[in-house]
Amino acid sequence: MSTQNDKVVDWDVAVVGLGSMGSFAFWQLASMGVNIVGFDRYRPGHDKGAGHGETRIFRTAYGEGVEYVPLLQEARELWRQLEKETGVELYIENGGTMFGPADGEFITTVQESVKTYHLPHKKYTGEEARKVYPQINFQDYQVAIYEELAGYVKPELAIETAVNRGEELGGTVFTESPITAIEPDEDGVTIRTADKQYRVNQVVVASGGWTKELLPQINLPVTLERQVLVWYEAEDPKQFTAVKFPIFSRVSKGRGFYGFPTIDGKTVKVAFHHGGEEANHPNDVDREIHESDLNNLTEKVKKYLPGLIPTPVKAKTCFYTNTPDEHFVIGKSSRVPNVTLLGPMAGHGFKFAPIIGKIGAQLATGQQPTLEISLFNPDRFNN
Ligand SMILES: Cc1cc2nc3c(=O)[nH]c(=O)nc-3n(C[C@H](O)[C@H](O)[C@H](O)COP(=O)(O)OP(=O)(O)OC[C@H]3O[C@@H](n4cnc5c(N)ncnc54)[C@H](O)[C@@H]3O)c2cc1C
């Protein structure tokens, strides 16, 4: 119990959603010694939201905007901090190759990021890149930027580790406890489950694709987009280990194709970025895998990854929660007092989870975030 204007509250801060962002906010708040509770509608590490599928790309030379680089630099340190605190390996820094047409927006911004922040990297023509990474059939018209501060993180394990660490530090967790209503007022917030209600001073809402229904008064113009992850066997898996094979991401005209080194010693995961069907609610995302989900990706595998056997062996669905400008929604909205929004994350948020969690903890405890977040202002869509 804590107090609020001399009245007793159940906790100082509640985190609603212990997924990718919420789990890290929970850890950060618990690290600050805040009296904290976290709720999730499922068990952390589940596969119903956006934080599953074994691996997520981490990269610092950011094609989505140079402004993201300072956040990524601090995120990297915080990934290492959680690993140090728990002894769990979460981030494998095996390098990354971003490639695309030389004049493409993504590659141009990757190069601006590298230049502005002096990031360690190498630049190759398509022909040079094929010699260094023969696993990828780079095209002559493409350029490739190899960056050292890239690799992959392990989403399910990361979420579970952050929640467990937060609990160890004194936080309370309710799993399989959907919050049915968030009712903010000038003094604090009432939150409800199906059969209980609680009073807290502040709420951090990190409910991803469910945020629109939980906080309808903010009227977020977000849409869900189904995505499919597909695994292919490697002819010679030794060529695709993290030591030999960097994460890769090819983006052209807003669409992407990306992949990871093998983590099971047999298969390689690849996917398209964007191009999926839209949905209004997580329950409406089609979770079945269809022939049509696999065909185009298999064609890309044949074109770019000749060392993979072009027959899918496993596939999973997931969804993005997109914003109109493809930037995150982070911060306080003028429409709801005592609420901090951490997301939606516009389909590229996982790598940022630790720094977004830290920013959420700062905002919920009345501190000014140490990094610039005005790009993510939840009120920017209002007019
Ligand atoms: C296929 C795919 C590949 C991706 N690849 C990358 C990548 O390589 N690199 C990268 O950086 N990003 C990547 N992303 C994006 C990244 O994974 C997402 O931006 C991120 O996971 C979103 O996190 P979140 O916390 O907003 O949502 P989630 O992780 O979905 O968390 C939301 C949580 O809120 C809970 N919740 C919802 N409603 C309630 C409620 N009413 N009460 C209690 N709990 C509730 C849910 O159960 C869930 O646990 C990818 C996304 C997908 C789908």
The ligand as an SDF file (V2000), in Angstrom:
LIG
                    3D

 53 58  0  0  0  0  0  0  0  0999 V2000
    6.7830  -10.8370  -36.9900 C   0  0  0  0  0  0  0  0  0  0  0  0
    7.3820   -9.6710  -36.2690 C   0  0  0  0  0  0  0  0  0  0  0  0
    8.7310   -9.4410  -36.3810 C   0  0  0  0  0  0  0  0  0  0  0  0
    9.3160   -8.3390  -35.7490 C   0  0  0  0  0  0  0  0  0  0  0  0
   10.6530   -8.1520  -35.8410 N   0  0  0  0  0  0  0  0  0  0  0  0
   11.2350   -7.1690  -35.1520 C   0  0  0  0  0  0  0  0  0  0  0  0
   12.6480   -7.0680  -35.1280 C   0  0  0  0  0  0  0  0  0  0  0  0
   13.3580   -7.8750  -35.7360 O   0  0  0  0  0  0  0  0  0  0  0  0
   13.2040   -6.0690  -34.3850 N   0  0  0  0  0  0  0  0  0  0  0  0
   12.4420   -5.1920  -33.6920 C   0  0  0  0  0  0  0  0  0  0  0  0
   13.0130   -4.3030  -33.0470 O   0  0  0  0  0  0  0  0  0  0  0  0
   11.1010   -5.2600  -33.6750 N   0  0  0  0  0  0  0  0  0  0  0  0
   10.4850   -6.2350  -34.3820 C   0  0  0  0  0  0  0  0  0  0  0  0
    9.1360   -6.3660  -34.3590 N   0  0  0  0  0  0  0  0  0  0  0  0
    8.3240   -5.3780  -33.6450 C   0  0  0  0  0  0  0  0  0  0  0  0
    8.2680   -5.6550  -32.1640 C   0  0  0  0  0  0  0  0  0  0  0  0
    8.2310   -7.0290  -31.8900 O   0  0  0  0  0  0  0  0  0  0  0  0
    7.0560   -4.9290  -31.5920 C   0  0  0  0  0  0  0  0  0  0  0  0
    7.1780   -3.5390  -31.9010 O   0  0  0  0  0  0  0  0  0  0  0  0
    6.9670   -5.1000  -30.0920 C   0  0  0  0  0  0  0  0  0  0  0  0
    6.9700   -6.4670  -29.7380 O   0  0  0  0  0  0  0  0  0  0  0  0
    5.6880   -4.4510  -29.5780 C   0  0  0  0  0  0  0  0  0  0  0  0
    5.7120   -4.5420  -28.1850 O   0  0  0  0  0  0  0  0  0  0  0  0
    4.4670   -4.1790  -27.2830 P   0  0  0  0  0  0  0  0  0  0  0  0
    4.9230   -4.2410  -25.8820 O   0  0  0  0  0  0  0  0  0  0  0  0
    3.8650   -2.9140  -27.7850 O   0  0  0  0  0  0  0  0  0  0  0  0
    3.3800   -5.3280  -27.5910 O   0  0  0  0  0  0  0  0  0  0  0  0
    3.3040   -6.8250  -27.0220 P   0  0  0  0  0  0  0  0  0  0  0  0
    4.6510   -7.4240  -26.9170 O   0  0  0  0  0  0  0  0  0  0  0  0
    2.2710   -7.5140  -27.8310 O   0  0  0  0  0  0  0  0  0  0  0  0
    2.7800   -6.6220  -25.5420 O   0  0  0  0  0  0  0  0  0  0  0  0
    1.4840   -6.2190  -25.2380 C   0  0  0  0  0  0  0  0  0  0  0  0
    1.0900   -6.9840  -23.9920 C   0  0  0  0  0  0  0  0  0  0  0  0
   -0.0780   -6.4180  -23.4250 O   0  0  0  0  0  0  0  0  0  0  0  0
   -0.8650   -7.4740  -22.9280 C   0  0  0  0  0  0  0  0  0  0  0  0
   -2.2240   -6.9810  -22.8110 N   0  0  0  0  0  0  0  0  0  0  0  0
   -3.0030   -6.5030  -23.7990 C   0  0  0  0  0  0  0  0  0  0  0  0
   -4.1750   -6.0970  -23.3230 N   0  0  0  0  0  0  0  0  0  0  0  0
   -4.1460   -6.2970  -21.9980 C   0  0  0  0  0  0  0  0  0  0  0  0
   -5.0820   -6.0850  -20.9640 C   0  0  0  0  0  0  0  0  0  0  0  0
   -6.2920   -5.5700  -21.2130 N   0  0  0  0  0  0  0  0  0  0  0  0
   -4.7380   -6.4200  -19.6960 N   0  0  0  0  0  0  0  0  0  0  0  0
   -3.5260   -6.9520  -19.4430 C   0  0  0  0  0  0  0  0  0  0  0  0
   -2.6070   -7.1830  -20.4040 N   0  0  0  0  0  0  0  0  0  0  0  0
   -2.9120   -6.8600  -21.6550 C   0  0  0  0  0  0  0  0  0  0  0  0
   -0.6900   -8.5690  -23.9700 C   0  0  0  0  0  0  0  0  0  0  0  0
   -1.0500   -9.8250  -23.4610 O   0  0  0  0  0  0  0  0  0  0  0  0
    0.7820   -8.4470  -24.2700 C   0  0  0  0  0  0  0  0  0  0  0  0
    1.5630   -9.2740  -23.4310 O   0  0  0  0  0  0  0  0  0  0  0  0
    8.5150   -7.4600  -34.9780 C   0  0  0  0  0  0  0  0  0  0  0  0
    7.1540   -7.7090  -34.8420 C   0  0  0  0  0  0  0  0  0  0  0  0
    6.5810   -8.8090  -35.4670 C   0  0  0  0  0  0  0  0  0  0  0  0
    5.1130   -9.0510  -35.3010 C   0  0  0  0  0  0  0  0  0  0  0  0
  1  2  1  0
  2  3  1  0
  2 52  2  0
  3  4  2  0
  4  5  1  0
  4 50  1  0
  5  6  2  0
  6  7  1  0
  6 13  1  0
  7  8  2  0
  7  9  1  0
  9 10  1  0
 10 11  2  0
 10 12  1  0
 12 13  2  0
 13 14  1  0
 14 15  1  0
 14 50  1  0
 15 16  1  0
 16 17  1  0
 16 18  1  0
 18 19  1  0
 18 20  1  0
 20 21  1  0
 20 22  1  0
 22 23  1  0
 23 24  1  0
 24 25  2  0
 24 26  1  0
 24 27  1  0
 27 28  1  0
 28 29  2  0
 28 30  1  0
 28 31  1  0
 31 32  1  0
 32 33  1  0
 33 34  1  0
 33 48  1  0
 34 35  1  0
 35 36  1  0
 35 46  1  0
 36 37  1  0
 36 45  1  0
 37 38  2  0
 38 39  1  0
 39 40  1  0
 39 45  2  0
 40 41  1  0
 40 42  2  0
 42 43  1  0
 43 44  2  0
 44 45  1  0
 46 47  1  0
 46 48  1  0
 48 49  1  0
 50 51  2  0
 51 52  1  0
 52 53  1  0
M  END
$$$$
